[in-house]
């Protein structure tokens, strides 16, 4: 691989800095992230230039644009620490995580409320059933007492069976003592 001359390296560094500014302002191409891969794609340089290299003797040397990669990651981290999210995908992810937490909390509250209402309904139904049983027991007891005492006279509820002159009659007669 041919070595870069000073003019090409300066041109590439200018392209990397321009791409860095574009990314840090949040102007990312569709589907891209705020990372070194996108920085390399936008600037037109190889991504390997952002990482340290190994010499044949095993020692390491800095990549051609490693200082720019460190500057980029430092500035990106500073923006994130300040609460600004330059990556729209990361912002969407954070928004969705927050919305998910809120919805999970709301569902938990609703589940607790439904459980309380179900418990109340069960208790109310059992109380109503007990009251109904008590009313039926008392009616039965009163009926048995009345039959045993033979005190109750059964009255007809139909108007045609009413005696003449009563208010319930169909005769249209005015009862005695009327105007």
C-alpha distance (Angstrom), angle and dihedral (degrees) to the residues before:
residue distance angle dihedral
X1 . . .
X2 3.80 . .
X3 3.75 119.5 .
X4 3.78 119.3 -111.6
X5 3.76 117.4 -111.0
X6 3.81 119.4 -136.8
X7 3.80 93.7 -100.6
X8 3.83 93.8 52.2
X9 3.81 91.6 45.7
X10 3.82 91.4 50.5
X11 3.80 90.4 47.8
X12 3.81 91.2 49.6
X13 3.81 91.7 47.4
X14 3.80 90.0 52.2
X15 3.82 89.8 50.2
X16 3.83 90.4 48.8
X17 3.82 91.4 49.8
X18 3.82 91.4 48.6
X19 3.81 90.6 49.3
X20 3.82 89.5 46.1
X21 3.83 91.1 55.0
X22 3.80 91.0 46.7
X23 3.81 92.1 52.4
X24 3.81 94.9 43.4
X25 3.82 89.7 52.4
X26 3.81 88.9 55.5
X27 3.82 96.4 -109.8
X28 3.78 97.9 137.1
X29 3.79 126.4 160.5
X30 3.82 114.8 -111.7
X31 3.80 112.0 -74.9
X32 3.81 93.9 10.9
X33 3.79 127.6 123.5
X34 3.78 132.0 -147.3
X35 3.81 95.1 -98.6
X36 3.80 143.2 110.0
X37 3.80 92.6 -90.8
X38 3.80 91.3 60.0
X39 3.81 90.5 42.6
X40 3.82 89.6 55.5
X41 3.82 92.6 46.3
X42 3.80 94.3 49.1
X43 3.78 94.3 45.2
X44 3.79 95.5 43.7
X45 3.81 95.6 -127.0
X46 3.78 127.1 121.3
X47 3.77 116.4 -94.6
X48 3.81 91.5 -130.7
X49 3.81 89.4 71.5
X50 3.84 88.5 70.6
X51 3.81 93.8 61.2
X52 3.80 134.7 68.3
X53 3.81 118.2 -95.8
X54 3.80 131.1 -140.8
X55 3.73 121.4 -128.8
X56 3.79 120.2 -141.0
X57 3.77 90.4 -102.9
X58 3.83 90.7 58.0
X59 3.79 98.3 -104.2
X60 3.76 118.9 125.3
X61 3.77 128.8 -126.1
X62 3.78 128.8 -171.1
X63 3.79 120.3 -94.0
X64 3.76 118.9 -109.6
X65 3.82 92.4 -103.2
X66 3.81 100.2 21.7
X67 3.80 91.4 116.2
X68 3.82 88.8 56.3
X69 3.81 91.0 48.6
X70 3.81 90.1 52.4
X71 3.80 90.7 47.4
X72 3.81 90.4 49.2
X73 3.81 95.1 49.0
X74 3.82 90.6 44.9
X75 3.81 93.1 51.7
X76 3.79 91.5 43.8
X77 3.82 90.6 51.3
X78 3.81 91.2 47.6
X79 3.81 90.5 53.6
X80 3.80 91.3 47.9
X81 3.82 91.1 48.5
X82 3.81 88.4 52.0
X83 3.81 88.8 55.1
X84 3.78 96.8 -107.1
X85 3.77 115.3 129.4
X86 3.80 112.7 -159.1
X87 3.78 96.2 179.8
X88 3.83 109.1 80.6
X89 3.79 90.4 -156.5
X90 3.80 90.9 54.4
X91 3.81 90.1 46.6
X92 3.79 90.1 50.7
X93 3.79 90.3 47.3
X94 3.82 91.4 51.4
X95 3.81 90.9 47.2
X96 3.79 91.5 49.5
X97 3.81 92.1 47.6
X98 3.80 90.2 52.0
X99 3.81 91.9 46.3
X100 3.80 90.4 47.9
X101 3.81 91.3 52.0
X102 3.82 91.0 49.6
X103 3.80 92.3 48.5
X104 3.79 92.0 46.8
X105 3.80 89.5 51.7
X106 3.81 91.6 47.8
X107 3.81 91.9 49.5
X108 3.80 90.7 49.9
X109 3.83 91.1 51.4
X110 3.81 91.3 47.7
X111 3.81 91.6 48.2
X112 3.81 89.8 52.4
X113 3.81 90.7 48.2
X114 3.81 91.9 48.7
X115 3.81 90.2 49.8
X116 3.82 90.8 51.6
X117 3.81 92.1 47.9
X118 3.80 91.9 47.4
X119 3.80 90.1 51.5
X120 3.82 90.2 48.4
X121 3.81 91.5 48.9
X122 3.80 91.7 50.7
X123 3.79 91.1 49.2
X124 3.82 92.5 46.8
X125 3.81 92.7 49.5
X126 3.79 92.2 48.9
X127 3.82 90.7 49.2
X128 3.82 91.5 48.8
X129 3.81 90.4 49.4
X130 3.81 90.8 50.0
X131 3.81 91.3 48.7
X132 3.81 91.1 48.8
X133 3.81 90.7 50.5
X134 3.82 89.9 49.7
X135 3.83 91.8 49.6
X136 3.81 90.8 49.4
X137 3.81 90.9 48.4
X138 3.81 91.6 50.1
X139 3.84 92.3 47.6
X140 3.76 90.8 50.0
X141 3.80 90.9 48.4
X142 3.83 92.2 48.9
X143 3.80 91.7 47.8
X144 3.80 90.7 51.0
X145 3.81 91.6 48.2
X146 3.80 92.2 48.2
X147 3.78 92.5 49.5
X148 3.79 90.7 47.3
X149 3.80 92.3 50.2
X150 3.83 94.1 39.0
X151 3.77 88.1 -146.4
X152 3.74 100.5 126.1
X153 3.79 118.9 87.4
X154 3.75 114.3 -157.4
X155 3.81 113.9 -126.6
X156 3.73 124.5 -156.1
X157 3.74 114.5 -121.2
X158 3.81 96.1 -158.2
X159 3.84 117.7 102.7
X160 3.83 94.6 -142.2
X161 3.80 89.7 61.1
X162 3.81 91.6 53.8
X163 3.85 115.8 112.5
X164 3.82 116.8 -103.5
X165 3.78 114.5 -86.2
X166 3.77 95.5 27.7
X167 3.75 121.0 125.5
X168 3.77 90.1 -110.2
X169 3.78 97.3 56.8
X170 3.76 122.6 112.9
X171 3.80 92.6 -144.6
X172 3.76 93.6 95.9
X173 3.83 89.9 -135.0
X174 3.72 116.6 145.1
X175 3.79 109.5 -125.2
X176 3.77 119.7 -117.3
X177 3.76 113.9 -80.7
X178 3.78 92.7 37.1
X179 3.86 124.3 125.3
